[in-house]
Amino acid sequence: MNGLTGSSVPDGWRLRSIAELTTMIMDYRGRTPKKLGMEWGGGGIPALSARNVKRGLVDLGEGTNYGSDALYRRWMTRGDIRAGDIVMTTEAPLGNVALISDDRRYILSQRTVMLRVDASAAVPEYIYFALQGERFQRLLAENASGSTATGIQRRRLEQLRVLVPDHTADQRRIAYALSDAQGWIGALGDIIRKKVALREATAQQLLTGRRRLPGYAEPWESLPIQQLADVDPENLGSGTPPDFNFRYISLEDVDRGRLVGHSKQAFTSAPSRARRRVRPNDVLVGTVRPNLKSHLLFTEDGGGPWICSTGFAVIRGRPGGADPRFIFYQMMGDDIARQIDALLSGSNYPAINSGDVRRLLVAVPPLDEQRAIAGVLAEMDADVFALRQRAGKALLIRKGMADQLLSGKTRLAADDRSTGRDGVLV
């Protein structure tokens, strides 16, 4: 399949292939600095690979390669990428799309192609949104190949067809409406990033005692976990009934403080690592690849019993010893991360054990200050969580809006067909 059936095309729209809609498809698949007798570094020109092209944006964060002027000249033999060009990932992951918004130089690197839209045929911003739409993404998946990593061949990509309004004014109106919605989501993203940065800075200050909350002045102590809590206090033994049913938490079910899944198990058929009993307010510390911080403050109080993998150390606070939330926040903090890194140094296998966890040193104030600090951080976390929920709902609204507009099911009308700035839903 390379497009829609004729009956699926609305009046005033047509199906046009990628080849028809573009004046250039830039693809340096397989090109590497090594093949050019060069290497990364020596300059500040970012390379756009599949790791940098996210859904709707170019992310030049951690892991971005940079090249020199000399590498750029050897590599970019077909000219520069420029503002208004579209970049799309062709493999691992397939189908992420971003619109280039500046005129800085980029090196088009692994698993990414550049599409330059023919301005006489279509509005680039419309094509950018159409390529992200449900119809085209489904079409892309149907035409992909490969067993290990799914990808799209260049010649196949050129044949894929996009549903496009005949009038560029209609395209422009749709692009403007979707851009406005995306701007709203982007603004929420900016707020979330600022809130997260503030929360991280606050945690760093409060958890080390560098900043004290009003009304607290007593000295802190540095104590090993084993003086504050019990580690792995309950485990399933060989005498456990075979028909003992429970909810199981594996290492993969925890992602940096979030319980993202679990499974129902019976002891007789459960994984051999399903041994640690978990109760509300226990802190689960991921001991395999602990630098990933697969730690969790367990708060479920129903549906149990709950059991977790022996890949976790379970910390259970003693009455009057330590606040569970405070211990969890310390486990997620930089000081504990540094101690764990020191334990892993020189090791062939990135893991620690429960004995290591018992000996981790934690900076602790009196119990009432622990609770106050945990309360401040929990409130900030709740604020970020609420914003992320808003952003998630906004994404769903935008997706529904895009599905309607990009399929022609909902039309936009405007007083000025040339700009689309006054469009209203009809």
TORKOL-263839 format. One record per residue (C-alpha): x, y, z; residue in one letter; chain. Coordinates in steps of 0.5 Angstrom, whole numbers, always signed. Example, Ala and Ser with C-alpha at 12.3 -4.5 7.8 and 13.67 -1.06 7.14 Angstrom:
2
<atom px="+25" py="-9" pz="+16" r="a" c="A"/>
<atom px="+27" py="-2" pz="+14" r="s" c="A"/>
***
This chain:
426
<atom px="+0" py="+0" pz="+0" r="m" c="A"/>
<atom px="+2" py="+7" pz="-1" r="n" c="A"/>
<atom px="-4" py="+11" pz="+0" r="g" c="A"/>
<atom px="-11" py="+12" pz="+1" r="l" c="A"/>
<atom px="-17" py="+9" pz="-3" r="t" c="A"/>
<atom px="-20" py="+14" pz="-8" r="g" c="A"/>
<atom px="-26" py="+14" pz="-4" r="s" c="A"/>
<atom px="-22" py="+16" pz="+2" r="s" c="A"/>
<atom px="-20" py="+23" pz="-1" r="v" c="A"/>
<atom px="-25" py="+28" pz="+1" r="p" c="A"/>
<atom px="-27" py="+33" pz="-4" r="d" c="A"/>
<atom px="-22" py="+39" pz="-6" r="g" c="A"/>
<atom px="-16" py="+34" pz="-3" r="w" c="A"/>
<atom px="-11" py="+30" pz="-7" r="r" c="A"/>
<atom px="-6" py="+24" pz="-5" r="l" c="A"/>
<atom px="+1" py="+26" pz="-7" r="r" c="A"/>
<atom px="+7" py="+22" pz="-7" r="s" c="A"/>
<atom px="+13" py="+25" pz="-3" r="i" c="A"/>
<atom px="+17" py="+25" pz="-9" r="a" c="A"/>
<atom px="+12" py="+30" pz="-12" r="e" c="A"/>
<atom px="+12" py="+34" pz="-6" r="l" c="A"/>
<atom px="+19" py="+35" pz="-5" r="t" c="A"/>
<atom px="+25" py="+38" pz="-9" r="t" c="A"/>
<atom px="+30" py="+35" pz="-5" r="m" c="A"/>
<atom px="+31" py="+29" pz="-1" r="i" c="A"/>
<atom px="+38" py="+29" pz="+3" r="m" c="A"/>
<atom px="+40" py="+22" pz="+5" r="d" c="A"/>
<atom px="+47" py="+20" pz="+7" r="y" c="A"/>
<atom px="+45" py="+13" pz="+10" r="r" c="A"/>
<atom px="+51" py="+9" pz="+12" r="g" c="A"/>
<atom px="+56" py="+15" pz="+12" r="r" c="A"/>
<atom px="+60" py="+16" pz="+18" r="t" c="A"/>
<atom px="+67" py="+20" pz="+20" r="p" c="A"/>
<atom px="+71" py="+14" pz="+19" r="k" c="A"/>
<atom px="+69" py="+12" pz="+12" r="k" c="A"/>
<atom px="+71" py="+19" pz="+10" r="l" c="A"/>
<atom px="+78" py="+18" pz="+14" r="g" c="A"/>
<atom px="+76" py="+23" pz="+19" r="m" c="A"/>
<atom px="+72" py="+23" pz="+26" r="e" c="A"/>
<atom px="+67" py="+27" pz="+31" r="w" c="A"/>
<atom px="+70" py="+33" pz="+35" r="g" c="A"/>
<atom px="+74" py="+39" pz="+33" r="g" c="A"/>
<atom px="+68" py="+43" pz="+32" r="g" c="A"/>
<atom px="+61" py="+46" pz="+34" r="g" c="A"/>
<atom px="+57" py="+43" pz="+28" r="i" c="A"/>
<atom px="+51" py="+39" pz="+31" r="p" c="A"/>
<atom px="+50" py="+32" pz="+27" r="a" c="A"/>
<atom px="+43" py="+30" pz="+27" r="l" c="A"/>
<atom px="+41" py="+23" pz="+28" r="s" c="A"/>
<atom px="+35" py="+19" pz="+30" r="a" c="A"/>
<atom px="+37" py="+20" pz="+37" r="r" c="A"/>
<atom px="+36" py="+28" pz="+36" r="n" c="A"/>
<atom px="+30" py="+28" pz="+32" r="v" c="A"/>
<atom px="+24" py="+27" pz="+37" r="k" c="A"/>
<atom px="+17" py="+28" pz="+36" r="r" c="A"/>
<atom px="+16" py="+35" pz="+33" r="g" c="A"/>
<atom px="+23" py="+37" pz="+36" r="l" c="A"/>
<atom px="+30" py="+37" pz="+35" r="v" c="A"/>
<atom px="+34" py="+35" pz="+41" r="d" c="A"/>
<atom px="+41" py="+37" pz="+42" r="l" c="A"/>
<atom px="+42" py="+34" pz="+49" r="g" c="A"/>
<atom px="+46" py="+29" pz="+52" r="e" c="A"/>
<atom px="+50" py="+24" pz="+46" r="g" c="A"/>
<atom px="+50" py="+29" pz="+41" r="t" c="A"/>
<atom px="+56" py="+29" pz="+36" r="n" c="A"/>
<atom px="+59" py="+35" pz="+34" r="y" c="A"/>
<atom px="+63" py="+36" pz="+27" r="g" c="A"/>
<atom px="+69" py="+40" pz="+25" r="s" c="A"/>
<atom px="+68" py="+45" pz="+19" r="d" c="A"/>
<atom px="+73" py="+40" pz="+15" r="a" c="A"/>
<atom px="+68" py="+34" pz="+16" r="l" c="A"/>
<atom px="+62" py="+38" pz="+14" r="y" c="A"/>
<atom px="+65" py="+40" pz="+8" r="r" c="A"/>
<atom px="+67" py="+33" pz="+6" r="r" c="A"/>
<atom px="+60" py="+30" pz="+9" r="w" c="A"/>
<atom px="+54" py="+35" pz="+6" r="m" c="A"/>
<atom px="+56" py="+35" pz="-1" r="t" c="A"/>
<atom px="+49" py="+36" pz="-3" r="r" c="A"/>
<atom px="+49" py="+43" pz="+1" r="g" c="A"/>
<atom px="+46" py="+46" pz="+7" r="d" c="A"/>
<atom px="+40" py="+44" pz="+11" r="i" c="A"/>
<atom px="+36" py="+50" pz="+12" r="r" c="A"/>
<atom px="+30" py="+53" pz="+16" r="a" c="A"/>
<atom px="+23" py="+50" pz="+13" r="g" c="A"/>
<atom px="+26" py="+43" pz="+12" r="d" c="A"/>
<atom px="+24" py="+37" pz="+15" r="i" c="A"/>
<atom px="+28" py="+32" pz="+18" r="v" c="A"/>
<atom px="+25" py="+25" pz="+19" r="m" c="A"/>
<atom px="+28" py="+18" pz="+22" r="t" c="A"/>
<atom px="+28" py="+12" pz="+18" r="t" c="A"/>
<atom px="+30" py="+7" pz="+23" r="e" c="A"/>
<atom px="+30" py="+6" pz="+30" r="a" c="A"/>
<atom px="+26" py="+9" pz="+32" r="p" c="A"/>
<atom px="+22" py="+10" pz="+25" r="l" c="A"/>
<atom px="+18" py="+16" pz="+23" r="g" c="A"/>
<atom px="+20" py="+22" pz="+28" r="n" c="A"/>
<atom px="+19" py="+28" pz="+25" r="v" c="A"/>
<atom px="+22" py="+35" pz="+26" r="a" c="A"/>
<atom px="+22" py="+42" pz="+23" r="l" c="A"/>
<atom px="+28" py="+46" pz="+22" r="i" c="A"/>
<atom px="+27" py="+53" pz="+25" r="s" c="A"/>
<atom px="+34" py="+56" pz="+24" r="d" c="A"/>
<atom px="+39" py="+57" pz="+19" r="d" c="A"/>
<atom px="+45" py="+54" pz="+23" r="r" c="A"/>
<atom px="+49" py="+48" pz="+20" r="r" c="A"/>
<atom px="+47" py="+41" pz="+21" r="y" c="A"/>
<atom px="+51" py="+35" pz="+19" r="i" c="A"/>
<atom px="+45" py="+30" pz="+17" r="l" c="A"/>
<atom px="+47" py="+23" pz="+20" r="s" c="A"/>
<atom px="+45" py="+16" pz="+22" r="q" c="A"/>
<atom px="+38" py="+14" pz="+20" r="r" c="A"/>
<atom px="+35" py="+21" pz="+18" r="t" c="A"/>
<atom px="+33" py="+24" pz="+12" r="v" c="A"/>
<atom px="+32" py="+31" pz="+10" r="m" c="A"/>
<atom px="+26" py="+33" pz="+6" r="l" c="A"/>
<atom px="+25" py="+40" pz="+2" r="r" c="A"/>
<atom px="+18" py="+41" pz="+1" r="v" c="A"/>
<atom px="+17" py="+44" pz="-6" r="d" c="A"/>
<atom px="+14" py="+51" pz="-4" r="a" c="A"/>
<atom px="+10" py="+51" pz="-11" r="s" c="A"/>
<atom px="+6" py="+44" pz="-9" r="a" c="A"/>
<atom px="+5" py="+45" pz="-2" r="a" c="A"/>
<atom px="+6" py="+49" pz="+5" r="v" c="A"/>
<atom px="+12" py="+46" pz="+9" r="p" c="A"/>
<atom px="+9" py="+47" pz="+15" r="e" c="A"/>
<atom px="+3" py="+43" pz="+13" r="y" c="A"/>
<atom px="+7" py="+37" pz="+10" r="i" c="A"/>
<atom px="+11" py="+37" pz="+17" r="y" c="A"/>
<atom px="+4" py="+36" pz="+21" r="f" c="A"/>
<atom px="+1" py="+31" pz="+16" r="a" c="A"/>
<atom px="+8" py="+27" pz="+16" r="l" c="A"/>
<atom px="+6" py="+26" pz="+24" r="q" c="A"/>
<atom px="-1" py="+25" pz="+23" r="g" c="A"/>
<atom px="-4" py="+18" pz="+24" r="e" c="A"/>
<atom px="-6" py="+16" pz="+17" r="r" c="A"/>
<atom px="+2" py="+17" pz="+14" r="f" c="A"/>
<atom px="+5" py="+14" pz="+21" r="q" c="A"/>
<atom px="+0" py="+8" pz="+19" r="r" c="A"/>
<atom px="+2" py="+8" pz="+12" r="l" c="A"/>
<atom px="+10" py="+9" pz="+14" r="l" c="A"/>
<atom px="+9" py="+2" pz="+19" r="a" c="A"/>
<atom px="+6" py="-2" pz="+13" r="e" c="A"/>
<atom px="+11" py="+0" pz="+8" r="n" c="A"/>
<atom px="+17" py="-1" pz="+13" r="a" c="A"/>
<atom px="+22" py="-7" pz="+13" r="s" c="A"/>
<atom px="+27" py="-11" pz="+17" r="g" c="A"/>
<atom px="+26" py="-16" pz="+23" r="s" c="A"/>
<atom px="+31" py="-13" pz="+28" r="t" c="A"/>
<atom px="+30" py="-6" pz="+27" r="a" c="A"/>
<atom px="+24" py="-3" pz="+23" r="t" c="A"/>
<atom px="+26" py="+2" pz="+17" r="g" c="A"/>
<atom px="+24" py="+5" pz="+11" r="i" c="A"/>
<atom px="+28" py="+4" pz="+4" r="q" c="A"/>
<atom px="+29" py="+11" pz="+1" r="r" c="A"/>
<atom px="+25" py="+9" pz="-6" r="r" c="A"/>
<atom px="+19" py="+6" pz="-2" r="r" c="A"/>
<atom px="+19" py="+13" pz="+2" r="l" c="A"/>
<atom px="+19" py="+17" pz="-4" r="e" c="A"/>
<atom px="+13" py="+13" pz="-7" r="q" c="A"/>
<atom px="+9" py="+14" pz="+0" r="l" c="A"/>
<atom px="+3" py="+19" pz="-1" r="r" c="A"/>
<atom px="+0" py="+24" pz="+3" r="v" c="A"/>
<atom px="-7" py="+27" pz="+3" r="l" c="A"/>
<atom px="-6" py="+34" pz="+2" r="v" c="A"/>
<atom px="-12" py="+40" pz="+0" r="p" c="A"/>
<atom px="-11" py="+43" pz="-7" r="d" c="A"/>
<atom px="-11" py="+50" pz="-4" r="h" c="A"/>
<atom px="-5" py="+52" pz="-1" r="t" c="A"/>
<atom px="-9" py="+57" pz="+3" r="a" c="A"/>
<atom px="-13" py="+51" pz="+6" r="d" c="A"/>
<atom px="-6" py="+48" pz="+8" r="q" c="A"/>
<atom px="-4" py="+54" pz="+11" r="r" c="A"/>
<atom px="-10" py="+55" pz="+16" r="r" c="A"/>
<atom px="-9" py="+48" pz="+18" r="i" c="A"/>
<atom px="-2" py="+48" pz="+19" r="a" c="A"/>
<atom px="-3" py="+55" pz="+23" r="y" c="A"/>
<atom px="-8" py="+52" pz="+28" r="a" c="A"/>
<atom px="-4" py="+46" pz="+29" r="l" c="A"/>
<atom px="+2" py="+50" pz="+30" r="s" c="A"/>
<atom px="-2" py="+54" pz="+35" r="d" c="A"/>
<atom px="-4" py="+48" pz="+39" r="a" c="A"/>
<atom px="+3" py="+45" pz="+39" r="q" c="A"/>
<atom px="+5" py="+52" pz="+42" r="g" c="A"/>
<atom px="+1" py="+51" pz="+48" r="w" c="A"/>
<atom px="+4" py="+44" pz="+49" r="i" c="A"/>
<atom px="+11" py="+47" pz="+48" r="g" c="A"/>
<atom px="+9" py="+53" pz="+53" r="a" c="A"/>
<atom px="+7" py="+47" pz="+58" r="l" c="A"/>
<atom px="+13" py="+44" pz="+57" r="g" c="A"/>
<atom px="+17" py="+50" pz="+58" r="d" c="A"/>
<atom px="+14" py="+51" pz="+65" r="i" c="A"/>
<atom px="+15" py="+43" pz="+67" r="i" c="A"/>
<atom px="+22" py="+44" pz="+65" r="r" c="A"/>
<atom px="+23" py="+50" pz="+70" r="k" c="A"/>
<atom px="+19" py="+47" pz="+75" r="k" c="A"/>
<atom px="+23" py="+40" pz="+75" r="v" c="A"/>
<atom px="+30" py="+45" pz="+75" r="a" c="A"/>
<atom px="+27" py="+48" pz="+81" r="l" c="A"/>
<atom px="+25" py="+42" pz="+85" r="r" c="A"/>
<atom px="+32" py="+39" pz="+83" r="e" c="A"/>
<atom px="+36" py="+45" pz="+86" r="a" c="A"/>
<atom px="+31" py="+45" pz="+92" r="t" c="A"/>
<atom px="+32" py="+38" pz="+94" r="a" c="A"/>
<atom px="+40" py="+39" pz="+93" r="q" c="A"/>
<atom px="+40" py="+44" pz="+98" r="q" c="A"/>
<atom px="+35" py="+41" pz="+103" r="l" c="A"/>
<atom px="+37" py="+34" pz="+103" r="l" c="A"/>
<atom px="+44" py="+36" pz="+105" r="t" c="A"/>
<atom px="+42" py="+41" pz="+110" r="g" c="A"/>
<atom px="+45" py="+47" pz="+106" r="r" c="A"/>
<atom px="+39" py="+50" pz="+106" r="r" c="A"/>
<atom px="+34" py="+50" pz="+113" r="r" c="A"/>
<atom px="+27" py="+50" pz="+113" r="l" c="A"/>
<atom px="+24" py="+56" pz="+118" r="p" c="A"/>
<atom px="+24" py="+54" pz="+125" r="g" c="A"/>
<atom px="+29" py="+48" pz="+125" r="y" c="A"/>
<atom px="+37" py="+49" pz="+127" r="a" c="A"/>
<atom px="+39" py="+42" pz="+131" r="e" c="A"/>
<atom px="+45" py="+39" pz="+128" r="p" c="A"/>
<atom px="+45" py="+33" pz="+123" r="w" c="A"/>
<atom px="+48" py="+27" pz="+123" r="e" c="A"/>
<atom px="+51" py="+22" pz="+118" r="s" c="A"/>
<atom px="+48" py="+15" pz="+119" r="l" c="A"/>
<atom px="+48" py="+8" pz="+116" r="p" c="A"/>
<atom px="+42" py="+6" pz="+113" r="i" c="A"/>
<atom px="+42" py="+0" pz="+118" r="q" c="A"/>
<atom px="+42" py="+5" pz="+124" r="q" c="A"/>
<atom px="+35" py="+8" pz="+121" r="l" c="A"/>
<atom px="+32" py="+2" pz="+118" r="a" c="A"/>
<atom px="+31" py="-5" pz="+117" r="d" c="A"/>
<atom px="+34" py="-8" pz="+110" r="v" c="A"/>
<atom px="+30" py="-14" pz="+107" r="d" c="A"/>
<atom px="+26" py="-15" pz="+113" r="p" c="A"/>
<atom px="+21" py="-20" pz="+110" r="e" c="A"/>
<atom px="+23" py="-26" pz="+105" r="n" c="A"/>
<atom px="+19" py="-32" pz="+102" r="l" c="A"/>
<atom px="+22" py="-38" pz="+104" r="g" c="A"/>
<atom px="+22" py="-45" pz="+101" r="s" c="A"/>
<atom px="+16" py="-47" pz="+106" r="g" c="A"/>
<atom px="+11" py="-42" pz="+102" r="t" c="A"/>
<atom px="+5" py="-45" pz="+100" r="p" c="A"/>
<atom px="+5" py="-47" pz="+92" r="p" c="A"/>
<atom px="-1" py="-43" pz="+91" r="d" c="A"/>
<atom px="+1" py="-37" pz="+95" r="f" c="A"/>
<atom px="-2" py="-31" pz="+90" r="n" c="A"/>
<atom px="+1" py="-24" pz="+90" r="f" c="A"/>
<atom px="+3" py="-18" pz="+86" r="r" c="A"/>
<atom px="+10" py="-18" pz="+83" r="y" c="A"/>
<atom px="+14" py="-12" pz="+82" r="i" c="A"/>
<atom px="+20" py="-13" pz="+77" r="s" c="A"/>
<atom px="+26" py="-9" pz="+76" r="l" c="A"/>
<atom px="+23" py="-7" pz="+69" r="e" c="A"/>
<atom px="+16" py="-5" pz="+73" r="d" c="A"/>
<atom px="+20" py="+1" pz="+77" r="v" c="A"/>
<atom px="+22" py="+8" pz="+73" r="d" c="A"/>
<atom px="+25" py="+13" pz="+77" r="r" c="A"/>
<atom px="+20" py="+13" pz="+83" r="g" c="A"/>
<atom px="+14" py="+11" pz="+79" r="r" c="A"/>
<atom px="+11" py="+4" pz="+79" r="l" c="A"/>
<atom px="+9" py="+3" pz="+72" r="v" c="A"/>
<atom px="+7" py="-4" pz="+72" r="g" c="A"/>
<atom px="+6" py="-11" pz="+76" r="h" c="A"/>
<atom px="+4" py="-18" pz="+75" r="s" c="A"/>
<atom px="+0" py="-23" pz="+78" r="k" c="A"/>
<atom px="+4" py="-29" pz="+80" r="q" c="A"/>
<atom px="+3" py="-36" pz="+84" r="a" c="A"/>
<atom px="+9" py="-38" pz="+88" r="f" c="A"/>
<atom px="+9" py="-45" pz="+84" r="t" c="A"/>
<atom px="+10" py="-41" pz="+78" r="s" c="A"/>
<atom px="+13" py="-34" pz="+80" r="a" c="A"/>
<atom px="+20" py="-32" pz="+77" r="p" c="A"/>
<atom px="+26" py="-35" pz="+82" r="s" c="A"/>
<atom px="+27" py="-27" pz="+84" r="r" c="A"/>
<atom px="+20" py="-26" pz="+87" r="a" c="A"/>
<atom px="+22" py="-27" pz="+94" r="r" c="A"/>
<atom px="+22" py="-20" pz="+98" r="r" c="A"/>
<atom px="+15" py="-18" pz="+101" r="r" c="A"/>
<atom px="+13" py="-11" pz="+101" r="v" c="A"/>
<atom px="+9" py="-7" pz="+105" r="r" c="A"/>
<atom px="+6" py="+1" pz="+105" r="p" c="A"/>
<atom px="+12" py="+6" pz="+106" r="n" c="A"/>
<atom px="+17" py="+1" pz="+104" r="d" c="A"/>
<atom px="+23" py="+4" pz="+100" r="v" c="A"/>
<atom px="+25" py="-1" pz="+94" r="l" c="A"/>
<atom px="+32" py="+1" pz="+92" r="v" c="A"/>
<atom px="+34" py="-2" pz="+85" r="g" c="A"/>
<atom px="+41" py="-6" pz="+86" r="t" c="A"/>
<atom px="+42" py="-8" pz="+79" r="v" c="A"/>
<atom px="+45" py="-2" pz="+75" r="r" c="A"/>
<atom px="+43" py="+3" pz="+81" r="p" c="A"/>
<atom px="+45" py="+9" pz="+77" r="n" c="A"/>
<atom px="+39" py="+8" pz="+73" r="l" c="A"/>
<atom px="+35" py="+10" pz="+80" r="k" c="A"/>
<atom px="+30" py="+5" pz="+79" r="s" c="A"/>
<atom px="+28" py="+6" pz="+86" r="h" c="A"/>
<atom px="+21" py="+7" pz="+89" r="l" c="A"/>
<atom px="+17" py="+9" pz="+95" r="l" c="A"/>
<atom px="+12" py="+4" pz="+95" r="f" c="A"/>
<atom px="+5" py="+7" pz="+97" r="t" c="A"/>
<atom px="+0" py="+1" pz="+95" r="e" c="A"/>
<atom px="-5" py="-1" pz="+101" r="d" c="A"/>
<atom px="-9" py="-6" pz="+97" r="g" c="A"/>
<atom px="-10" py="-11" pz="+92" r="g" c="A"/>
<atom px="-4" py="-15" pz="+96" r="g" c="A"/>
<atom px="+0" py="-19" pz="+98" r="p" c="A"/>
<atom px="+6" py="-15" pz="+94" r="w" c="A"/>
<atom px="+12" py="-18" pz="+93" r="i" c="A"/>
<atom px="+18" py="-15" pz="+89" r="c" c="A"/>
<atom px="+25" py="-18" pz="+86" r="s" c="A"/>
<atom px="+31" py="-19" pz="+90" r="t" c="A"/>
<atom px="+34" py="-14" pz="+85" r="g" c="A"/>
<atom px="+31" py="-9" pz="+90" r="f" c="A"/>
<atom px="+33" py="-8" pz="+97" r="a" c="A"/>
<atom px="+27" py="-7" pz="+101" r="v" c="A"/>
<atom px="+28" py="-1" pz="+106" r="i" c="A"/>
<atom px="+23" py="-1" pz="+112" r="r" c="A"/>
<atom px="+24" py="+5" pz="+117" r="g" c="A"/>
<atom px="+23" py="+3" pz="+124" r="r" c="A"/>
<atom px="+18" py="+7" pz="+129" r="p" c="A"/>
<atom px="+22" py="+14" pz="+131" r="g" c="A"/>
<atom px="+28" py="+12" pz="+126" r="g" c="A"/>
<atom px="+27" py="+16" pz="+120" r="a" c="A"/>
<atom px="+21" py="+18" pz="+115" r="d" c="A"/>
<atom px="+20" py="+14" pz="+109" r="p" c="A"/>
<atom px="+19" py="+19" pz="+104" r="r" c="A"/>
<atom px="+26" py="+23" pz="+107" r="f" c="A"/>
<atom px="+29" py="+16" pz="+106" r="i" c="A"/>
<atom px="+27" py="+15" pz="+99" r="f" c="A"/>
<atom px="+29" py="+22" pz="+97" r="y" c="A"/>
<atom px="+36" py="+21" pz="+99" r="q" c="A"/>
<atom px="+36" py="+15" pz="+95" r="m" c="A"/>
<atom px="+34" py="+19" pz="+89" r="m" c="A"/>
<atom px="+39" py="+24" pz="+91" r="g" c="A"/>
<atom px="+46" py="+26" pz="+89" r="d" c="A"/>
<atom px="+50" py="+24" pz="+95" r="d" c="A"/>
<atom px="+48" py="+17" pz="+95" r="i" c="A"/>
<atom px="+49" py="+17" pz="+87" r="a" c="A"/>
<atom px="+56" py="+18" pz="+89" r="r" c="A"/>
<atom px="+57" py="+13" pz="+94" r="q" c="A"/>
<atom px="+54" py="+8" pz="+89" r="i" c="A"/>
<atom px="+59" py="+10" pz="+84" r="d" c="A"/>
<atom px="+64" py="+9" pz="+88" r="a" c="A"/>
<atom px="+62" py="+2" pz="+90" r="l" c="A"/>
<atom px="+61" py="+0" pz="+82" r="l" c="A"/>
<atom px="+68" py="+3" pz="+81" r="s" c="A"/>
<atom px="+72" py="-2" pz="+78" r="g" c="A"/>
<atom px="+67" py="-7" pz="+78" r="s" c="A"/>
<atom px="+65" py="-12" pz="+72" r="n" c="A"/>
<atom px="+58" py="-12" pz="+73" r="y" c="A"/>
<atom px="+54" py="-6" pz="+75" r="p" c="A"/>
<atom px="+50" py="-8" pz="+81" r="a" c="A"/>
<atom px="+51" py="-7" pz="+89" r="i" c="A"/>
<atom px="+48" py="-12" pz="+94" r="n" c="A"/>
<atom px="+43" py="-11" pz="+100" r="s" c="A"/>
<atom px="+50" py="-11" pz="+105" r="g" c="A"/>
<atom px="+52" py="-5" pz="+101" r="d" c="A"/>
<atom px="+45" py="-1" pz="+102" r="v" c="A"/>
<atom px="+46" py="-2" pz="+109" r="r" c="A"/>
<atom px="+52" py="+1" pz="+110" r="r" c="A"/>
<atom px="+50" py="+7" pz="+105" r="l" c="A"/>
<atom px="+51" py="+14" pz="+109" r="l" c="A"/>
<atom px="+45" py="+18" pz="+110" r="v" c="A"/>
<atom px="+45" py="+26" pz="+112" r="a" c="A"/>
<atom px="+39" py="+26" pz="+117" r="v" c="A"/>
<atom px="+36" py="+31" pz="+121" r="p" c="A"/>
<atom px="+31" py="+30" pz="+127" r="p" c="A"/>
<atom px="+25" py="+26" pz="+125" r="l" c="A"/>
<atom px="+20" py="+33" pz="+125" r="d" c="A"/>
<atom px="+25" py="+36" pz="+120" r="e" c="A"/>
<atom px="+25" py="+30" pz="+116" r="q" c="A"/>
<atom px="+18" py="+30" pz="+115" r="r" c="A"/>
<atom px="+18" py="+37" pz="+114" r="a" c="A"/>
<atom px="+23" py="+37" pz="+108" r="i" c="A"/>
<atom px="+19" py="+31" pz="+105" r="a" c="A"/>
<atom px="+13" py="+35" pz="+105" r="g" c="A"/>
<atom px="+16" py="+40" pz="+101" r="v" c="A"/>
<atom px="+19" py="+36" pz="+96" r="l" c="A"/>
<atom px="+12" py="+32" pz="+96" r="a" c="A"/>
<atom px="+8" py="+38" pz="+94" r="e" c="A"/>
<atom px="+13" py="+40" pz="+89" r="m" c="A"/>
<atom px="+13" py="+33" pz="+86" r="d" c="A"/>
<atom px="+5" py="+33" pz="+86" r="a" c="A"/>
<atom px="+5" py="+40" pz="+82" r="d" c="A"/>
<atom px="+10" py="+37" pz="+77" r="v" c="A"/>
<atom px="+5" py="+31" pz="+76" r="f" c="A"/>
<atom px="-1" py="+35" pz="+75" r="a" c="A"/>
<atom px="+3" py="+39" pz="+70" r="l" c="A"/>
<atom px="+5" py="+33" pz="+66" r="r" c="A"/>
<atom px="-2" py="+31" pz="+67" r="q" c="A"/>
<atom px="-5" py="+37" pz="+63" r="r" c="A"/>
<atom px="+1" py="+36" pz="+58" r="a" c="A"/>
<atom px="-2" py="+29" pz="+57" r="g" c="A"/>
<atom px="-9" py="+32" pz="+56" r="k" c="A"/>
<atom px="-7" py="+37" pz="+51" r="a" c="A"/>
<atom px="-3" py="+32" pz="+47" r="l" c="A"/>
<atom px="-9" py="+28" pz="+47" r="l" c="A"/>
<atom px="-13" py="+34" pz="+45" r="i" c="A"/>
<atom px="-8" py="+36" pz="+39" r="r" c="A"/>
<atom px="-8" py="+29" pz="+37" r="k" c="A"/>
<atom px="-16" py="+29" pz="+36" r="g" c="A"/>
<atom px="-15" py="+36" pz="+33" r="m" c="A"/>
<atom px="-10" py="+34" pz="+28" r="a" c="A"/>
<atom px="-14" py="+27" pz="+26" r="d" c="A"/>
<atom px="-20" py="+31" pz="+24" r="q" c="A"/>
<atom px="-16" py="+37" pz="+20" r="l" c="A"/>
<atom px="-11" py="+32" pz="+17" r="l" c="A"/>
<atom px="-17" py="+28" pz="+14" r="s" c="A"/>
<atom px="-21" py="+33" pz="+12" r="g" c="A"/>
<atom px="-27" py="+31" pz="+16" r="k" c="A"/>
<atom px="-27" py="+38" pz="+20" r="t" c="A"/>
<atom px="-26" py="+44" pz="+15" r="r" c="A"/>
<atom px="-23" py="+51" pz="+17" r="l" c="A"/>
<atom px="-26" py="+57" pz="+14" r="a" c="A"/>
<atom px="-23" py="+64" pz="+14" r="a" c="A"/>
<atom px="-25" py="+71" pz="+12" r="d" c="A"/>
<atom px="-18" py="+71" pz="+8" r="d" c="A"/>
<atom px="-16" py="+65" pz="+5" r="r" c="A"/>
<atom px="-9" py="+67" pz="+4" r="s" c="A"/>
<atom px="-7" py="+67" pz="+11" r="t" c="A"/>
<atom px="-11" py="+63" pz="+15" r="g" c="A"/>
<atom px="-10" py="+67" pz="+21" r="r" c="A"/>
<atom px="-18" py="+68" pz="+22" r="d" c="A"/>
<atom px="-20" py="+61" pz="+21" r="g" c="A"/>
<atom px="-25" py="+58" pz="+25" r="v" c="A"/>
<atom px="-28" py="+51" pz="+26" r="l" c="A"/>
<atom px="-34" py="+49" pz="+22" r="v" c="A"/>
***
